[in-house]
Structure formats: C-alpha cells, structure tokens
Amino acid sequence: MITALLAQAWQAPTIDWHAIAPELVLVAGINLVLFIDLWLDESKKWAMATLSGMVLLGAFVPVVTLAVVGGDVRDAIFDGRYMIDEYALVLKGLFLLVGYVVVLMSQTELEEGGYYQGEFYVLLLVSVLGMVMMASSRDLLSVFVALELLSIPAYMMAAWRKRDPKSNEAGVKYYLLGVFASGVLLYGMSLLYGTTGTTKLTEIGAALAIGDPSVMQVLAVVLVITGFAFKISAVPFHTWAPDTYQGAPTPVTAFLSVASKAAGFTALLTVLYLGLYGATGVHEPYIWVLAALTMTIGNVVALRQTNIVRMLAYSSVSQGGFILMPLAVMATDAAESALRAVVIYLLIYAFSNLGAFCVIMAVARKTRSGEISSFGGLMGYAPGLGVLMTVFLASLAGIPPLGIWIAKLQSFRALIDAGSTAAYALAVIAAVNTVIAAAYYMRVLRQIWMAPAPDGDTSPVVVPPPIRLALAITAGGTVVLGILPGLVLRFADLPDLTGALGF
C-alpha cells in the first residue's frame, strides 16, 4: 500500500514534448552558444550572432507547425498551469521574431565596439526564453519566474557598454527600479495567494468572482497591477525608461521598448483576464487613469526632446497608454474586442518601432549623433533610409495604410463597443493624444525631408548587411500588416482566454 502511494506521488506528469518544443530548442541553444563561446577564438566570435539567430529561427519552426499545421491547438501541462494554445503561440512567435531582429541589429555594433559577444547573446536568448514561457504561464509562480527570467538578463544588457557612464547609469536605474517593482508585484501576489488559497489564475478568478473583494484583495489587485505598470513603463512608474533607453546600447533599447514591453503586457493580460476578472470594480478605474496619464504625459514630454532615442523612449511610453486603453473596459461587452485590440497592437507595434531603431543605428554610424538635427537632409544622401524612416514614423503616428492604424482603430472600437461615458471620455483623450503624437513624429520627418545635411556632409550611409535584413523584415511587416490587416486579425482570434471567461 505504501509503495503504491509513493509510486503515485512520484509519478511524472504527462508532457507533450512537441508542445514545448520552442522552449526546449531555446534551452538547448543557450547551452550550445555558451559552450561554443568558451572554446571559440576571439577572432571568430562573430559566429555567435549567426548561431544565436539559428537558435531563434529553430525555435520559431515548432511555433509555426503548431499554429498552422496543428489545427486546433490546446494543451494543458501541470494541471493547466502551463498552456499551449493559440494565444500563447501568437505571442511566442512575436518574441522569437523580435529576438532574431535584435540579433541582426546587435551583430555589427558588438563587433565594432569590442564588446563581449558570446555572453551578450546568451543573455539575450535567456531573456527571450523568459518571454516565451510568459506566453504560456497560467499560474502566479510561473508568471513571476518567467518575468524575472526575462528581466535579469535585460538589467545586464542595459549596462553592456561598461566604459560608458550613461550605460552604467541606465543599467543601475533599470535594475534598482526593476527590483523594486518585482517586490511590489510579489507582495501583491502573496496577498492574492493568502486570500484565495491558490496560485492558479483560473482558481483565483473564481474566488474573486464570489461576492465583493475584501480589503486585502483590493490591495492585492492594486499592487499586482502596479508591479506590471513598472514593467510596461506606465506613468507614473515610467521614470526609469528614458534614461535607460538613452544610455543602453541601441539594440538593447529596441529590445526593451518592444519585446520587454510586450512581455509585460502579456503577463498583465493573462493575470487580468484569468485571475482578476472578478475584481473589475478595482482594476478598471485604475487602468483607466494609468492609460490616460501614460498616453498624455508620454506625448507631452516627447514634444520637448531633441535626442531621437529619448523621443522614442517617451513615444514608447505613450504607445503603452494606447495599448492599456482597451483594458479599461474589459468588464463590458467589449472584453473580447479589448483582448484582440491589445494583441494586434503588440504585433504591429513591434515591426514599426524596431524598424525606426534600425534606421537610427544606420544613420548614427555616419553622423555619430543621436540628435534629431543629425537626420537633416537624409533624403538627399540616403533616400532609401529616409523613405523607410518615413514609413516607420508614419505607422507609429497611426497614418493609414501603415501598420498601427489598424491597431489604433481596434482600440477605439473596443471603447465604442463598451458604450459607457468613461469609455467615450478615454476615447476623446486618446484622439487628442493621437494628434499630439503626430507633431513630434512630423518634426523628425521635417528634418529628413526639408532640412539641410549637418555641416553639408552628404557622403553616403553604409548599411551593414545584417541591418539591411532587419530593415527588410520590419518594413515588410509594417507595410503588409497595414495594407492587409486581415492577416493579423486572423492570428489575433484567441479562443483560449475568451473561452475561459465564457465568451
């Protein structure tokens, strides 16, 4: 009898190894890159970028096969605490593709700057692994572990230019505020566990749906959302973002502004829709205020910036407000359209923002400046880059038919579907902020199209092949998803979370 009980207690869980193939490929790839780097001669370190890119593409293959060939994918692991479904696969594909583009952006900068290459790519792959795990996490513990797994390598990558005081400052600020945010988040999670008796999100959601939440549960919800607000740089928890984005190496800045932000929103989405849905009276007004402040303050401060990386940092803050906007009405009949709007926004925003940073890297190789004025006359001596930057900034501004216009349209549609006074008020605030955002994007375009080249230097810009490939991927995604929005709308049909809520 005792033997039978022990055998049952130690019985290994049933795992579909094909379903977690992306994670397995990344784990194997991380160890492979680390091992080869130990024995590779310094003159051949460039191969680490190629190998890391192959690992990310290798992990992307099972994502595609599961999403396209696998049909109706839904696999629960560890009693539903780790899910492989359409929602997870869409976001995993996003993280892997962003990681690959960042590898392309990093290759030339690391080689020319004399930075450690093998260690950088190992940290990048580990961070992407955390993001991939985040997409499938359905438990407070797995969400927190995935969040720390993606954040800790990012702290180190932000300070990768160790001889640059600004990079050191970027890393320290990101680390200190990131650790503080993790503490706030973990305290909120502990209160949720203490008041519900479980860490599984669906069970927490069922417990909160019974009657009005207690004072302790209200505090838990506020703390959890505040912890995530730090991660997505929502106002007033955004103070780390501008200095970190400006001081970090440009590829790392692009990675943080796209992949890290998307991972934070993924965690917030999952926790809100599965765990905190029963406490809508607490988190809806809180998110409404966060969205309004984030898009407004981010845009207003961006107007005053003269450095283009710092401008895009505040632009990223304001875009986070637009992404938060539909979540302020998720308790209404617009819950499904709100979820779809956020995922669509994350998918399209990634292409446009990464592409803008690619152009900045290419131009900065010639001008050695990050000032907006350094883009003067770009159409005269590098028309290709000028057109691409125009496409990316026009997309970020929400101008049809480029990329983000369909994402913003979906966000406004979610507010209109809600039909409440608060939703209409937030839509008005968002419309005003859309106009404000266009002002500082157009300021950069005025330099590109109308201003003369700084110091009359019209020598051509040499764009390395990896950056060219990154530009091709990002420009293709921005244009195609803007002209054919049905592609991303189809992939954003997410039966998992909406099904869990009975939609």
C-alpha positions, 0 to 999 in steps of 0.5 A: 500500500505504501509503495503504491502511494509513493509510486503515485506521488512520484509519478511524472506528469504527462508532457507533450514534448512537441508542445514545448518544443520552442522552449526546449530548442531555446534551452538547448541553444543557450547551452550550445552558444555558451559552450561554443563561446568558451572554446571559440577564438576571439577572432571568430566570435562573430559566429555567435550572432549567426548561431544565436539567430539559428537558435531563434529561427529553430525555435520559431519552426515548432511555433509555426507547425503548431499554429498552422499545421496543428489545427486546433491547438490546446494543451494543458501541462501541470494541471493547466498551469502551463498552456499551449494554445493559440494565444500563447503561440501568437505571442511566442512567435512575436518574441522569437521574431523580435529576438532574431531582429535584435540579433541582426541589429546587435551583430555589427555594433558588438563587433565594432565596439569590442564588446563581449559577444558570446555572453551578450547573446546568451543573455539575450536568448535567456531573456527571450526564453523568459518571454516565451514561457510568459506566453504560456504561464497560467499560474502566479509562480510561473508568471513571476519566474518567467518575468524575472527570467526575462528581466535579469538578463535585460538589467545586464544588457542595459549596462553592456557598454561598461566604459560608458557612464550613461550605460552604467547609469541606465543599467543601475536605474533599470535594475534598482527600479526593476527590483523594486517593482518585482517586490511590489508585484510579489507582495501583491501576489502573496496577498492574492495567494493568502486570500484565495488559497491558490496560485492558479489564475483560473482558481483565483478568478473564481474566488474573486468572482464570489461576492465583493473583494475584501480589503486585502484583495483590493490591495492585492489587485492594486499592487499586482497591477502596479508591479506590471505598470513598472514593467510596461513603463506606465506613468507614473512608474515610467521614470526609469525608461528614458534614461535607460533607453538613452544610455543602453546600447541601441539594440538593447533599447529596441529590445526593451521598448518592444519585446520587454514591453510586450512581455509585460503586457502579456503577463498583465493580460493573462493575470487580468483576464484569468485571475482578476476578472472578478475584481473589475470594480478595482482594476478598471478605474485604475487602468483607466487613469494609468492609460490616460496619464501614460498616453498624455504625459508620454506625448507631452514630454516627447514634444520637448526632446531633441535626442531621437532615442529619448523621443522614442523612449517617451513615444514608447511610453505613450504607445503603452497608454494606447495599448492599456486603453482597451483594458479599461473596459474589459468588464463590458461587452467589449472584453473580447474586442479589448483582448484582440485590440491589445494583441494586434497592437503588440504585433504591429507595434513591434515591426514599426518601432524596431524598424525606426531603431534600425534606421537610427543605428544606420544613420548614427554610424555616419553622423555619430549623433543621436540628435534629431538635427543629425537626420537633416537632409537624409533624403538627399544622401540616403533616400532609401533610409529616409523613405523607410524612416518615413514609413516607420514614423508614419505607422507609429503616428497611426497614418493609414495604410501603415501598420498601427492604424489598424491597431489604433482603430481596434482600440477605439472600437473596443471603447465604442463597443463598451458604450459607457461615458468613461469609455467615450471620455478615454476615447476623446483623450486618446484622439487628442493624444493621437494628434499630439503624437503626430507633431513630434513624429512630423518634426523628425520627418521635417528634418529628413525631408526639408532640412539641410545635411549637418555641416553639408556632409552628404557622403553616403550611409553604409548599411551593414548587411545584417541591418539591411535584413532587419530593415527588410523584415520590419518594413515588410511587416509594417507595410503588409500588416497595414495594407492587409490587416486581415492577416493579423486579425486572423492570428489575433482570434484567441479562443483560449482566454475568451473561452475561459471567461465564457465568451 
